[in-house]
């Protein structure tokens, strides 16, 4: 069985912060393995900045776009380490 894995990163500057956030960015970063999103960072309107790792959702403290991407990449590496034998 072949494994389908990809990451999607969408980040844009908005004129005003989205509801629940204090910075001028809207984003969604997703890591998908075999059709399941296993890591996601986003700031959905009203929910503010948060991250999903497997099925767990936690708040996320946004600092800069560069740190956001670095944290996302670190979580991808962690997920791959923890699931390499799955």
Legacy VTK file of the C-alpha trace (Angstrom):
# vtk DataFile Version 3.0
C-alpha trace
ASCII
DATASET POLYDATA
POINTS 86 float
0.000 0.000 0.000
1.446 3.388 -0.919
1.409 6.234 1.537
0.190 9.676 0.458
1.694 12.480 2.526
1.657 16.228 1.937
1.800 19.557 3.733
-0.204 22.643 2.797
0.810 26.064 4.095
-1.419 29.095 3.556
-0.534 32.385 5.237
-1.695 35.841 4.287
-1.698 39.324 5.770
-5.143 40.753 6.497
-6.072 44.416 7.036
-7.340 43.691 10.568
-6.817 40.730 12.908
-9.380 37.953 12.567
-11.707 37.570 15.554
-9.801 35.849 18.353
-6.315 36.873 17.137
-4.242 40.010 17.785
-1.914 39.928 14.760
-2.491 40.818 11.082
-2.204 37.258 9.728
-4.694 34.572 8.734
-3.256 31.093 8.322
-3.845 27.393 8.000
-1.034 24.869 7.910
-1.918 21.211 7.518
0.031 17.948 7.385
-2.001 15.132 5.860
-1.127 11.432 5.935
-3.254 8.933 4.014
-6.191 11.341 3.853
-6.111 12.258 7.564
-4.972 15.648 8.819
-2.609 14.737 11.664
-1.082 18.186 12.357
-2.817 21.520 11.781
-2.241 25.100 12.860
-4.913 27.705 12.171
-6.665 30.774 13.481
-10.228 30.146 12.512
-12.447 33.194 13.025
-13.707 33.248 16.596
-11.395 30.482 17.842
-8.122 32.374 17.634
-4.700 30.802 17.272
-4.609 27.065 17.934
-2.996 23.818 16.835
-4.155 20.259 16.373
-1.823 17.307 16.928
-3.575 14.042 16.115
-7.027 14.534 17.642
-5.967 16.992 20.366
-6.567 20.729 20.015
-4.631 23.288 22.062
-4.202 27.033 21.983
-1.135 28.372 20.200
0.777 31.578 20.917
1.515 33.227 17.576
4.737 35.252 17.552
5.914 35.576 13.931
5.233 33.831 10.620
8.752 32.357 10.744
8.197 30.856 14.209
4.788 29.528 13.128
6.390 27.644 10.229
9.257 26.394 12.421
6.815 25.114 15.073
4.717 23.423 12.370
7.795 21.727 10.908
8.872 20.589 14.387
5.432 19.032 14.964
5.634 17.250 11.591
9.022 15.811 12.582
7.622 14.789 15.986
4.565 13.135 14.409
6.786 11.229 11.972
9.077 10.057 14.811
6.166 8.930 16.965
4.409 7.144 14.089
7.272 5.671 12.084
6.221 2.099 12.910
2.492 2.590 12.352
LINES 1 87
86 0 1 2 3 4 5 6 7 8 9 10 11 12 13 14 15 16 17 18 19 20 21 22 23 24 25 26 27 28 29 30 31 32 33 34 35 36 37 38 39 40 41 42 43 44 45 46 47 48 49 50 51 52 53 54 55 56 57 58 59 60 61 62 63 64 65 66 67 68 69 70 71 72 73 74 75 76 77 78 79 80 81 82 83 84 85
